Amino acid sequence: MSDVTPFPSHVKSVDDLRGPAGRLEAVLNTGRLDAFGKNDARYSALVAHPHPPSGGTMHNKVVYHAAKAFNSFGLPVLRFNFRGTGLSEGVHDNGYGEVDDVRAAVDWLVAAYGLPVLFAGFSFGANVGLRACCGDARVKGLVGLGLPLRSVGREYGYRFLPACGSVPKLFVSGDHDLFCPQGVLESVLVEAAEPKRIAWVDGADHFFAGTDQSPGSKLGVMGGVMRAWLSDEFAL
């Protein structure tokens, strides 16, 4: 790390992120900057949002807290809207074209920083992002938040998990997640190679909100799990 006193990071719009369907609306948290406006981070980070037709955007609370966990280590963090969401061009493609949107975002980060990428996605964004990033040598860490197995009218498959190889993987879900039954998810994640960590947040639903028995947001707990894993696996 630099011995120059760092300045706070800031968030700015990204105007040149383009996928196959056109421009993708995005924001970048620049990470920790030194007195010369440089970032001495060893990784950049990407966060993908939940199901667009259900209201998912890059401003989702889980996405924001995941980005906040990455940024707590000074990493530059990119969030973007999938095609057809917000100001992003194109139309929703049921998780097919969105894989290419994630790949375009990885390309942008690598071109901008020349650093290995850490990925996190929430729900739909986790499934799509893992499909895009597994096997990509530029992506060195994978986080699946609220990894969905089923939802209204949708089923999610994970036969691709072996392709993720030995990249460190973290899976975090609420123990009251209706879209991600604990026993079923654990049986699915058997296919994922080590190293992997599965963390269940007590009293949390799919959105890491509290339950009647355990009220109050669990987003801080989720973020803490991410920070501990990042520190352990990447010595941040």
C-alpha positions in Angstrom: 0.0 0.0 0.0 1.1 3.6 -0.6 2.3 5.6 2.3 0.6 8.7 0.9 -2.5 9.6 2.8 -5.5 8.4 0.6 -8.3 10.6 -0.4 -11.9 9.3 -0.2 -13.2 7.5 -3.3 -16.1 8.9 -5.3 -18.8 7.6 -7.6 -19.0 8.7 -11.2 -21.0 7.8 -14.3 -19.5 5.6 -16.9 -20.4 6.6 -20.5 -18.4 4.1 -22.6 -19.5 0.7 -21.4 -21.1 -1.1 -24.3 -22.4 -4.6 -24.7 -23.8 -6.4 -27.8 -27.2 -4.7 -27.3 -25.7 -1.2 -27.0 -24.7 1.2 -24.2 -25.0 -0.1 -20.7 -25.7 2.4 -17.9 -23.1 2.1 -15.3 -21.5 3.8 -12.3 -17.9 3.4 -11.0 -16.8 3.8 -7.4 -13.2 4.9 -8.0 -11.8 3.2 -4.9 -9.1 4.7 -2.7 -7.1 7.4 -4.5 -3.7 8.8 -3.4 -2.7 12.4 -3.6 -2.0 12.0 -7.3 -5.4 10.6 -8.1 -4.0 7.0 -8.5 -5.5 3.8 -7.1 -3.0 1.3 -5.7 -5.5 -1.6 -5.5 -4.5 -5.1 -6.5 -8.0 -6.0 -7.8 -11.0 -4.3 -9.4 -14.6 -5.5 -8.7 -17.8 -5.9 -10.5 -21.3 -6.3 -9.0 -24.4 -7.5 -10.9 -28.0 -6.8 -10.0 -31.2 -9.0 -9.6 -34.0 -9.8 -12.0 -34.8 -6.7 -14.1 -38.5 -7.5 -14.8 -39.0 -7.8 -11.0 -37.5 -4.4 -10.4 -33.8 -5.2 -10.1 -31.3 -2.5 -10.9 -27.8 -1.6 -10.0 -29.2 0.6 -7.2 -30.7 -2.5 -5.3 -29.7 -2.5 -1.6 -28.0 -5.8 -1.7 -25.9 -4.7 -4.8 -25.0 -1.5 -3.0 -23.9 -3.2 0.1 -21.8 -5.7 -1.9 -20.1 -2.8 -3.7 -19.6 -1.2 -0.3 -17.8 -4.3 1.0 -15.4 -4.3 -2.0 -14.9 -0.6 -1.7 -14.0 -0.9 2.0 -10.7 -2.3 0.8 -10.2 0.6 -1.6 -11.0 -1.4 -4.7 -12.6 0.3 -7.8 -16.1 -1.1 -8.1 -18.3 -1.1 -11.2 -22.1 -1.5 -11.1 -24.2 -1.5 -14.3 -27.7 -2.0 -15.5 -28.4 -5.0 -17.7 -29.8 -4.5 -21.2 -33.2 -2.9 -21.1 -32.9 -1.7 -17.5 -32.8 1.9 -16.6 -31.0 3.8 -19.3 -29.3 0.7 -20.7 -30.1 0.0 -24.4 -31.6 -3.3 -25.7 -34.3 -5.5 -24.2 -34.3 -8.1 -21.4 -33.2 -11.5 -22.8 -34.1 -13.9 -19.9 -30.6 -14.4 -18.8 -29.0 -15.3 -22.2 -27.8 -11.9 -23.6 -27.2 -10.7 -20.0 -24.2 -13.1 -19.8 -22.6 -11.1 -22.6 -23.4 -7.9 -20.7 -21.3 -9.2 -17.7 -18.5 -10.1 -20.1 -18.6 -6.6 -21.5 -18.3 -5.2 -18.0 -15.3 -7.4 -17.2 -13.7 -6.2 -20.5 -14.3 -2.6 -19.5 -12.7 -3.1 -16.0 -9.7 -4.9 -17.4 -9.2 -2.2 -20.1 -9.6 0.6 -17.5 -7.4 -0.8 -14.7 -5.4 -3.8 -16.0 -6.2 -5.6 -12.8 -7.7 -9.1 -12.0 -11.4 -8.9 -11.3 -13.5 -10.0 -8.3 -17.1 -10.6 -9.1 -20.3 -10.5 -7.0 -23.8 -10.9 -8.1 -27.2 -11.0 -6.3 -30.0 -13.4 -7.3 -30.5 -13.3 -11.1 -27.2 -11.4 -11.3 -25.4 -14.1 -9.4 -26.6 -16.8 -11.8 -25.9 -14.8 -14.9 -22.6 -13.5 -13.6 -21.2 -16.8 -12.5 -22.1 -18.2 -15.9 -20.2 -15.4 -17.6 -17.2 -15.4 -15.2 -16.5 -19.1 -14.6 -13.5 -20.1 -16.7 -12.5 -16.5 -17.3 -8.8 -16.4 -16.2 -9.1 -12.6 -15.5 -11.7 -13.2 -12.8 -10.0 -14.4 -9.6 -12.9 -14.4 -7.1 -16.6 -15.2 -7.3 -19.4 -14.3 -4.9 -23.0 -15.5 -5.2 -25.5 -13.7 -3.0 -29.0 -15.1 -2.7 -28.1 -17.7 -5.3 -31.5 -18.5 -6.8 -32.7 -22.1 -7.5 -36.3 -21.3 -8.4 -38.6 -18.3 -8.5 -42.0 -17.5 -9.9 -42.0 -19.1 -13.4 -38.2 -19.4 -13.5 -35.7 -22.2 -12.7 -32.0 -21.7 -12.4 -29.4 -24.4 -13.3 -25.8 -24.7 -12.1 -24.3 -27.5 -14.1 -21.6 -25.0 -15.1 -20.1 -24.8 -11.6 -17.3 -27.3 -12.2 -16.0 -24.9 -14.9 -15.3 -22.3 -12.1 -12.3 -24.5 -11.2 -10.2 -23.6 -8.2 -11.1 -19.9 -8.1 -12.1 -18.9 -4.5 -15.9 -18.9 -4.2 -18.3 -17.5 -1.6 -22.0 -18.2 -1.4 -24.1 -16.2 1.0 -27.8 -16.7 1.5 -30.4 -16.0 4.2 -31.6 -19.1 6.1 -35.2 -18.0 5.3 -34.6 -17.6 1.6 -37.7 -19.0 -0.2 -35.8 -19.1 -3.5 -32.9 -20.9 -2.1 -33.8 -23.7 0.3 -30.8 -24.5 2.4 -30.6 -28.3 1.9 -31.2 -28.0 -1.8 -28.5 -25.3 -2.3 -25.9 -27.2 -0.4 -26.5 -30.3 -2.6 -26.1 -28.1 -5.7 -22.9 -26.5 -4.4 -21.3 -29.9 -4.0 -20.4 -29.6 -7.7 -18.3 -26.4 -7.0 -14.6 -27.1 -6.5 -12.7 -26.0 -3.5 -11.9 -23.4 -2.2 -15.5 -22.5 -1.5 -17.3 -21.1 1.5 -21.1 -21.3 2.2 -22.5 -18.9 4.7 -26.1 -18.7 6.0 -27.3 -15.5 7.5 -29.6 -16.2 10.4 -33.0 -14.7 10.3 -32.6 -13.3 6.8 -34.8 -13.7 3.7 -33.8 -13.6 0.1 -33.1 -9.8 0.2 -31.2 -10.1 3.5 -34.1 -8.4 5.3 -35.2 -9.7 8.7 -38.0 -12.1 9.5 -40.9 -11.8 12.0 -38.8 -13.8 14.4 -35.6 -11.8 13.7 -36.6 -8.3 12.6 -34.2 -5.8 11.2 -32.0 -5.7 8.1 -29.2 -8.3 7.8 -27.3 -6.5 5.1 -24.6 -5.5 7.5 -24.1 -9.1 8.4 -23.9 -10.0 4.7 -21.4 -7.3 4.1 -19.3 -8.5 7.1 -19.2 -12.1 5.7 -17.9 -10.7 2.4 -15.3 -8.5 4.0 -14.0 -11.4 6.1 -13.8 -13.7 3.1 -12.0 -11.0 1.0 -9.5 -10.5 3.8 -8.9 -14.2 4.2 -8.7 -15.2 0.6 -7.0 -12.2 -0.9 -5.1 -10.7 2.0 -6.8 -7.3 1.5 
